[in-house]
Structure formats: structure tokens, C-alpha cells
Amino acid sequence: MPASDSGVVERFLAAMAAHDWDAMASCVAEDVHRVGPYQDVYDGKAEYVAFIAKLLPTLTGYVMQVDRVTYADGGRIAFAELSETVDGVRTPETLVFELEDGIIKTIAIYIQQ
């Protein structure tokens, strides 16, 4: 994995949990493509960051716990196993990231049921 890619997913998740939208935005490509667990799609950095910045502050008792991040395919793919808790309800998830040039190009979110 190129050194420039090292930790980008961890930085992204930490920025999201801290509501640091500028830091979060710096981790994603201008044309980032995100598919959520309910097939909700956001394309482009501005649209995606605006969605997250509007949503997360409204979630009562929001907590993200990252269990592990695993990089594969020479650092071009990353898997984050985490849980998000809202209103005391914990939801285990896996996020799949595609990386390019040291930033996140795509995000796909899967909920464990």
C-alpha cells in the first residue's frame, strides 16, 4: 500500500465521528460515490459531505465504534468493521472503500442483521 494511502479510512471515520466535516471531506475524492445500506446514493464530495453534515448532528446519542480496518489489494480496497449506536440501538456494519491516489473513491455500506 502506498504510504499516502495509509490511514485514510481511519482518518475519515475519526473525522466523521468528531463532526469535522472539512477533515472528512479531505479524505474523499471530488467524484466520490457512496451507496448506503438502503441503496441511497450520493455522488460527489459536496453532496455527500452535506448529507452527512446534516444527518449526523440529528442522531440522538450517536456513537461510532470502529473495531478494525483492513486494507487489501495493495491498499486499493479497505474494509471497516464498526458499529453505530443511535438512541441506544447498536447497528453492526461493514463499510467497503475503494481508494485511489490516497483518497476514498467509493464507499459501500452493509448492515449486519
N, C-alpha and C positions, 0 to 999 in steps of 0.2 A: 504494500500500500504506500503510495507517495506520502511523504511527510506532511504535505499541505492538507491531505485529507484526514489525517489523524485527529480524532476527537470532534469532528464537525457535528456528528449526530448528538454526542453528549452536550456540546455547547448549545445546539439548537434546543434540545429538551430542557436544559437548565434555564435558558432564556425564556422559553415558553412558560415554565412553571413560575418564574420570577416576574412575569408580565413585562419583560424587557423586549418590547416589540422591535426596536432598532437592532438589537443584538440577534434576535431571532431572524429578522429579515436578512441580516448579513450572511446567514448560513444557507440561504436558498437562492436558486437561480432566478433570473428575471422571468423566465418562462416555466417556473415550477408547475408541476401538475400533481394535484392531490386528489385522491379518491378516498372518501370516508367510508365508515362501516355500513352506511345505508345507501351506498352508491352516490353520495353527494360529491360533486366535482367542483374544484376550484382551480382555475388556470391563471397563472401569472402571479408574481410576487405581491403586487399591490392588492389584488383581490383576495388572495389567501391570507395575508397578514391582517387586512381589515376584518376579515371574517373571524379570525382567532382573537384579535384585539377586542372585538365587540362581544364575542361569546364568553370567553373565559371569566371576565370580571362579573358576569351574571350568575355563575355557578356557585351556589351556596356551599361553603366548606370544601372547595376544590383543593385536592391534593394529588400530585403525581408522584408515584414511587417507581423509579427505574430499577429493575432487577439486574439487567445486563444488556450490553450492546455487543453484538458480534459482527465483525467485518468478514466478508468473503469475496471471492472472485477478484483477488488482487486489490481489494479495497474499493471496488466499484459498487458493491452491494453491502448494505448493513441491515441487521435485524435488531430491533429494540423490543425487549420483553419488559412490559411495565404494567402498572395499574393506575387507573384514575378513580378517585373517590369524589362523589358529589352527594351532598345530603346524607352522608353516612353509608352510601351504597358503593361498594368497590367493584370495579369492572376491569378484569384482566384483559390485556390487549397485546397484540404484536403489531409493530409498525415495520414496514419494509421500505427501505430507502434505496434509490439509485443515485450514485454520486458521479459527478463529472467536474473535472478541474477544481477539485477541493470544495465543492458546494453541493447541496442537495438539489437534484434534478426532478425526482419524483418521490411521492410518499403514498403508500397504500396502507390503510388501517384495517385490522382484523380484530374482532371482538371474540373472546373465548366465551362460549355459552355452555 
